[in-house]
Amino acid sequence: MNEDIYDIAVVGAGMAGASIAAELAQLGGGAIVMLEAEDRPGYHTTGRSAAFWEECYGGPEIVPLTLPSGTWLREHGFLTPRGALYIGRAEDSAAMDAFVARFANSGVSIERLDRASIERHLPGLRPEWCMALWEEACADIDVAGVHQHYLAAARQGGVEQRNRARVSQAERVSDLWHITTEHGDTLRARILVNAAGAWADNVARMAGAAALGIQPLRRTVVQLRTDPLPPVDLPLVLDISGQFYFKPESGRLWLSPHDEEPSPPCDAAPEELAVAQAIDRFEHVVDWRVLGVDRKWAGLRSFAPDRAPVYGFDPGTPGFFWFAGQGGFGIQTAPAAARLGAQLLLGAERDELTQAIDAALYDPARFVLDSR
């Protein structure tokens, strides 16, 4: 085999690309190359994650990916117990009930708490926050550790990683993808895996496939100094109405206004309005003083129109495989998602990690059917 011909070319080396490349290598996917646009893998969304595993995140449709991934992450030492507290005011009672009903029979464990129990988890809580839901299983994720695990597994499996290899052209000729990078390097591959995150639709158009409407949404996070310091055992605290979340991190507080601002694919930067909104919302939750902002950043979370991920071969473009649209849950679902993606691509049998997952929920063909 000529050195510039591969069985599979994976576009992207963030969590999505690294994890599916590693799983493909493990399942005997042949000669695999991973093409990363930046100087190093994980520069964008993977490297900017708020780093938690939370059973309810993404909704009931994501739970089948989240739960088995949690087992894998826990067994490999990448989770640290944290707990999650969804809080609300009197006017949020209906939202609390709807949340519980939404996750009924999903396998998620949720407990209602009274005011006294809430205060034990969150000292300084203002009086109007009178109800909460407790999700004990929530945990911090060692995101860098998981990403490095998959990059190392990919290398050990023989995957060739190329950095500074942004794809500028992809054309299907005689059952092979002819791929050119922006620096003029060329290669050929039998299958092209689109794990390009915020750039997924751009890669699809480049390859002649129909874009699916995967939209990058900007999410802002700030790191605050507070008085008092956040307790080490403070849970992840989320507003049941989706206006904020915060958690402790190395003596500081990570806080987000839970923003979802449409953005072109880019090197995302935080906007001052989002930072100000985050702090204002936080100050209406607890009586802590904000002493200053240590740093602030933003990342892009990319969603398909129905907010479910997209895993599978494109129905109209031979040899083009989607592994995209993972929103904000791509890291916490990476183990099951990557295993499922590799099994679908190679036609391999399901295993314990994926046997309970309905792959049809994530098939790109669903968008073709919906348009009829």
C-alpha positions as CSV (number, residue, x, y, z in Angstrom):
1,M,0.0,0.0,0.0
2,N,1.3,3.4,-0.9
3,E,2.0,5.6,2.1
4,D,-0.5,8.2,1.1
5,I,-3.5,5.8,0.9
6,Y,-5.4,5.0,4.0
7,D,-8.5,3.0,4.9
8,I,-9.9,5.8,7.1
9,A,-9.1,9.5,7.4
10,V,-10.5,11.2,10.5
11,V,-11.0,15.0,10.3
12,G,-10.4,16.4,13.8
13,A,-8.3,15.4,16.8
14,G,-10.4,16.8,19.6
15,M,-12.3,14.4,21.9
16,A,-14.5,13.2,19.0
17,G,-11.8,12.6,16.5
18,A,-9.3,11.1,19.0
19,S,-11.9,8.8,20.6
20,I,-13.3,7.3,17.4
21,A,-9.8,7.0,15.8
22,A,-8.7,5.0,18.9
23,E,-11.8,2.8,18.8
24,L,-11.4,2.2,15.0
25,A,-7.8,1.1,15.5
26,Q,-8.9,-1.2,18.4
27,L,-11.5,-2.8,16.1
28,G,-9.0,-3.4,13.3
29,G,-10.0,-0.4,11.0
30,G,-6.8,-0.7,9.0
31,A,-4.5,2.2,8.1
32,I,-5.9,5.3,9.8
33,V,-4.8,9.0,9.7
34,M,-6.1,11.7,12.0
35,L,-6.0,15.3,10.5
36,E,-6.0,18.1,13.0
37,A,-6.2,21.7,11.8
38,E,-4.5,23.3,14.7
39,D,-0.9,23.1,16.2
40,R,-2.2,20.6,18.8
41,P,-5.2,18.5,19.4
42,G,-8.0,19.7,21.7
43,Y,-7.3,23.5,21.2
44,H,-11.0,24.3,20.8
45,T,-14.0,22.8,22.6
46,T,-12.2,19.9,24.2
47,G,-9.7,22.1,25.9
48,R,-12.3,24.6,27.2
49,S,-14.8,22.2,28.8
50,A,-16.3,22.9,32.2
51,A,-15.4,19.3,32.9
52,F,-18.3,17.5,34.5
53,W,-20.3,14.2,33.9
54,E,-23.9,14.8,34.7
55,E,-26.6,12.2,34.0
56,C,-29.3,14.6,32.9
57,Y,-27.1,16.8,30.6
58,G,-28.4,16.8,27.1
59,G,-31.8,15.3,27.9
60,P,-33.3,11.8,28.0
61,E,-32.1,11.1,24.4
62,I,-28.5,11.4,25.6
63,V,-28.9,9.3,28.7
64,P,-28.3,6.0,26.9
65,L,-24.9,7.3,25.8
66,T,-24.1,9.0,29.2
67,L,-24.7,6.1,31.6
68,P,-22.5,3.5,30.0
69,S,-19.8,6.2,29.4
70,G,-20.0,7.0,33.1
71,T,-19.2,3.4,34.0
72,W,-16.2,3.4,31.6
73,L,-14.9,6.8,32.9
74,R,-15.3,5.7,36.5
75,E,-13.5,2.3,35.9
76,H,-10.6,4.1,34.2
77,G,-10.2,6.6,37.0
78,F,-11.4,9.7,35.2
79,L,-14.3,10.7,37.5
80,T,-14.2,12.4,40.9
81,P,-17.6,12.5,42.8
82,R,-19.2,15.9,42.9
83,G,-23.0,15.8,43.0
84,A,-25.4,18.1,41.1
85,L,-27.9,20.4,42.6
86,Y,-30.7,21.9,40.4
87,I,-32.2,24.8,42.3
88,G,-35.3,26.8,41.8
89,R,-37.7,29.4,43.3
90,A,-41.4,29.1,44.0
91,E,-42.2,30.1,40.5
92,D,-40.1,27.3,39.2
93,S,-42.3,24.6,40.8
94,A,-43.8,23.5,37.4
95,A,-40.3,23.4,35.8
96,M,-39.1,21.1,38.7
97,D,-42.0,18.8,38.1
98,A,-41.5,18.7,34.4
99,F,-37.8,17.9,34.8
100,V,-38.5,15.0,37.1
101,A,-41.2,13.7,34.7
102,R,-38.9,14.1,31.7
103,F,-36.4,11.7,33.2
104,A,-38.8,9.2,34.7
105,N,-37.8,5.6,33.7
106,S,-34.6,6.8,32.1
107,G,-32.2,5.3,34.6
108,V,-31.3,8.7,36.1
109,S,-31.5,9.0,39.9
110,I,-33.1,12.3,41.1
111,E,-34.0,13.2,44.7
112,R,-36.1,16.2,45.8
113,L,-34.6,18.3,48.6
114,D,-36.2,20.6,51.2
115,R,-34.7,24.0,52.1
116,A,-32.7,22.7,55.0
117,S,-31.0,20.0,52.9
118,I,-30.3,22.6,50.2
119,E,-28.4,24.8,52.6
120,R,-26.2,21.9,53.7
121,H,-25.0,21.7,50.1
122,L,-25.0,25.4,49.3
123,P,-24.2,27.8,52.2
124,G,-25.3,31.4,51.8
125,L,-28.2,30.6,49.6
126,R,-30.6,33.5,49.3
127,P,-34.1,32.9,50.8
128,E,-36.1,32.8,47.5
129,W,-34.3,29.7,46.3
130,C,-36.5,27.2,48.2
131,M,-36.5,24.0,46.2
132,A,-33.9,21.7,44.6
133,L,-33.3,18.4,42.9
134,W,-30.2,16.4,43.9
135,E,-28.3,14.1,41.5
136,E,-25.7,12.3,43.5
137,A,-24.0,10.6,40.6
138,C,-22.6,13.8,39.0
139,A,-18.8,13.9,38.9
140,D,-15.9,16.0,37.7
141,I,-14.2,14.7,34.6
142,D,-10.5,14.7,34.0
143,V,-11.0,15.9,30.4
144,A,-7.3,16.2,29.6
145,G,-6.7,12.7,31.0
146,V,-9.5,11.2,28.9
147,H,-8.3,13.1,25.7
148,Q,-4.7,12.0,26.3
149,H,-5.9,8.4,26.9
150,Y,-7.5,8.3,23.5
151,L,-4.7,10.0,21.7
152,A,-2.2,7.5,23.2
153,A,-4.5,4.6,22.4
154,A,-4.8,5.9,18.8
155,R,-1.0,6.1,18.5
156,Q,-0.5,2.6,20.0
157,G,-3.1,1.3,17.5
158,G,-1.0,2.7,14.6
159,V,-3.1,5.8,13.9
160,E,-1.0,8.5,12.2
161,Q,-1.6,11.9,13.6
162,R,-1.0,15.0,11.5
163,N,-1.2,18.5,13.1
164,R,-1.5,21.7,11.1
165,A,-3.4,19.7,8.5
166,R,-6.6,21.6,7.9
167,V,-8.5,20.0,5.1
168,S,-9.0,22.4,2.2
169,Q,-10.4,20.0,-0.4
170,A,-12.0,16.5,-0.4
171,E,-13.2,14.8,-3.6
172,R,-14.5,11.3,-4.1
173,V,-12.9,9.6,-7.1
174,S,-13.0,5.9,-7.9
175,D,-14.1,4.9,-4.4
176,L,-11.4,6.9,-2.8
177,W,-11.4,10.3,-1.1
178,H,-8.7,12.6,-2.5
179,I,-7.9,14.9,0.3
180,T,-5.8,18.1,0.2
181,T,-4.7,20.1,3.3
182,E,-4.2,23.9,3.3
183,H,-0.4,23.4,3.1
184,G,-0.8,21.4,-0.1
185,D,-0.3,17.9,1.3
186,T,-2.4,15.2,-0.4
187,L,-3.6,11.8,0.7
188,R,-6.3,9.3,-0.2
189,A,-8.7,7.4,2.0
190,R,-11.5,4.9,1.5
191,I,-13.6,6.4,4.3
192,L,-13.7,10.0,5.5
193,V,-14.9,10.5,9.1
194,N,-16.3,14.0,9.8
195,A,-15.3,14.7,13.5
196,A,-14.7,18.3,12.9
197,G,-16.9,19.8,15.7
198,A,-17.9,23.3,14.9
199,W,-16.6,22.9,11.4
200,A,-18.6,19.7,10.6
201,D,-21.0,21.3,8.1
202,N,-18.1,23.0,6.4
203,V,-16.3,19.7,5.9
204,A,-19.5,18.1,4.6
205,R,-20.0,20.9,2.0
206,M,-16.4,20.5,1.0
207,A,-16.9,16.8,0.4
208,G,-20.1,17.3,-1.6
209,A,-22.4,16.1,1.2
210,A,-25.5,18.0,2.3
211,A,-24.9,20.1,5.4
212,L,-27.2,19.0,8.3
213,G,-27.5,22.4,9.9
214,I,-25.0,21.7,12.7
215,Q,-24.9,25.1,14.5
216,P,-22.0,26.1,16.8
217,L,-23.2,27.9,19.9
218,R,-20.9,30.0,22.1
219,R,-20.7,29.1,25.8
220,T,-18.9,31.4,28.2
221,V,-17.2,30.5,31.5
222,V,-15.5,32.8,34.0
223,Q,-13.3,31.9,37.0
224,L,-14.0,34.0,40.0
225,R,-12.4,34.8,43.3
226,T,-15.1,34.9,46.0
227,D,-15.5,35.5,49.7
228,P,-16.1,33.0,51.2
229,L,-14.0,30.6,49.1
230,P,-16.2,28.0,47.5
231,P,-16.4,24.8,49.7
232,V,-14.3,22.0,48.3
233,D,-17.3,19.7,48.4
234,L,-19.7,22.2,46.8
235,P,-21.8,20.4,44.2
236,L,-22.3,21.5,40.6
237,V,-25.1,24.0,41.0
238,L,-27.5,24.6,38.1
239,D,-30.6,26.8,37.7
240,I,-33.6,24.6,36.8
241,S,-34.5,27.4,34.3
242,G,-31.2,27.2,32.6
243,Q,-29.8,30.6,33.5
244,F,-26.5,29.6,35.1
245,Y,-24.4,26.9,36.6
246,F,-21.3,27.0,38.8
247,K,-18.8,24.6,40.5
248,P,-15.6,24.9,42.5
249,E,-12.3,24.5,40.9
250,S,-8.9,24.7,42.8
251,G,-10.1,27.3,45.3
252,R,-11.9,29.3,42.7
253,L,-15.4,29.2,41.2
254,W,-16.2,28.4,37.6
255,L,-19.4,30.1,36.5
256,S,-21.4,30.2,33.3
257,P,-24.5,32.2,32.3
258,H,-25.5,29.1,30.3
259,D,-25.4,31.2,27.1
260,E,-26.0,29.7,23.7
261,E,-25.1,32.4,21.2
262,P,-25.0,31.3,17.5
263,S,-21.5,31.7,16.1
264,P,-19.6,30.8,13.0
265,P,-16.9,28.2,13.6
266,C,-14.0,30.1,15.0
267,D,-11.6,30.5,17.9
268,A,-14.3,31.6,20.3
269,A,-13.8,34.5,22.7
270,P,-16.0,35.6,25.7
271,E,-18.1,38.7,25.4
272,E,-18.2,41.2,28.3
273,L,-22.0,41.1,28.3
274,A,-22.0,37.4,29.0
275,V,-19.4,37.8,31.7
276,A,-21.5,40.5,33.4
277,Q,-24.7,38.5,33.1
278,A,-23.0,35.5,34.7
279,I,-21.8,37.5,37.7
280,D,-25.2,39.3,38.1
281,R,-27.1,36.0,38.1
282,F,-24.6,34.5,40.6
283,E,-25.0,37.4,43.0
284,H,-28.8,36.8,43.1
285,V,-28.2,33.2,44.2
286,V,-25.9,33.4,47.2
287,D,-24.7,36.2,49.5
288,W,-21.0,35.7,48.7
289,R,-18.9,38.6,47.5
290,V,-17.2,38.5,44.1
291,L,-13.7,39.7,44.6
292,G,-12.6,39.5,41.0
293,V,-12.4,37.7,37.7
294,D,-9.2,35.6,37.4
295,R,-9.9,34.6,33.8
296,K,-12.7,34.1,31.3
297,W,-13.0,32.0,28.1
298,A,-15.6,30.7,25.6
299,G,-16.0,27.5,23.6
300,L,-18.3,26.4,20.8
301,R,-20.9,23.6,21.5
302,S,-22.3,22.3,18.2
303,F,-25.8,21.0,17.8
304,A,-27.8,19.4,15.0
305,P,-31.3,20.8,14.6
306,D,-32.9,18.2,16.9
307,R,-30.0,18.6,19.4
308,A,-29.1,14.9,19.2
309,P,-25.6,13.8,17.9
310,V,-25.1,12.5,14.4
311,Y,-23.3,9.1,14.1
312,G,-23.4,7.2,10.9
313,F,-22.8,7.1,7.1
314,D,-24.2,9.9,5.1
315,P,-27.2,8.6,3.1
316,G,-26.3,10.5,0.0
317,T,-22.5,10.5,0.0
318,P,-20.6,7.1,-0.2
319,G,-17.8,6.7,2.2
320,F,-18.6,9.8,4.3
321,F,-19.2,9.1,8.0
322,W,-20.6,11.6,10.4
323,F,-19.4,11.8,14.0
324,A,-20.5,15.3,15.0
325,G,-23.1,17.4,16.7
326,Q,-22.2,16.4,20.3
327,G,-23.2,19.7,21.8
328,G,-22.0,20.1,25.4
329,F,-22.2,16.4,26.2
330,G,-19.5,15.1,23.8
331,I,-16.9,14.5,26.5
332,Q,-19.2,12.8,29.0
333,T,-20.5,10.5,26.3
334,A,-17.2,9.9,24.5
335,P,-16.6,6.3,25.5
336,A,-20.0,4.9,24.4
337,A,-20.3,7.2,21.4
338,A,-16.8,6.4,20.0
339,R,-17.3,2.7,20.5
340,L,-20.7,2.9,18.8
341,G,-19.4,5.0,16.0
342,A,-16.5,2.6,15.3
343,Q,-18.9,-0.4,15.4
344,L,-21.3,1.3,12.9
345,L,-18.5,2.3,10.5
346,L,-16.9,-1.2,10.5
347,G,-20.1,-3.2,10.8
348,A,-18.8,-4.7,14.1
349,E,-21.0,-6.4,16.7
350,R,-22.2,-4.4,19.7
351,D,-20.7,-5.0,23.1
352,E,-21.6,-4.3,26.7
353,L,-20.8,-0.5,26.3
354,T,-23.2,-0.1,23.4
355,Q,-25.8,-2.9,23.4
356,A,-28.6,-0.8,24.9
357,I,-28.1,2.2,22.5
358,D,-30.6,2.7,19.7
359,A,-28.3,3.9,16.9
360,A,-31.3,5.1,14.8
361,L,-31.7,8.0,17.2
362,Y,-28.4,9.4,15.9
363,D,-28.4,8.3,12.3
364,P,-27.9,11.2,9.8
365,A,-30.6,9.6,7.6
366,R,-33.2,11.0,10.1
367,F,-32.8,14.4,8.6
368,V,-33.6,13.1,5.1
369,L,-36.7,11.4,6.4
370,D,-37.8,14.5,8.3
371,S,-37.6,16.6,5.1
372,R,-40.0,14.4,3.2
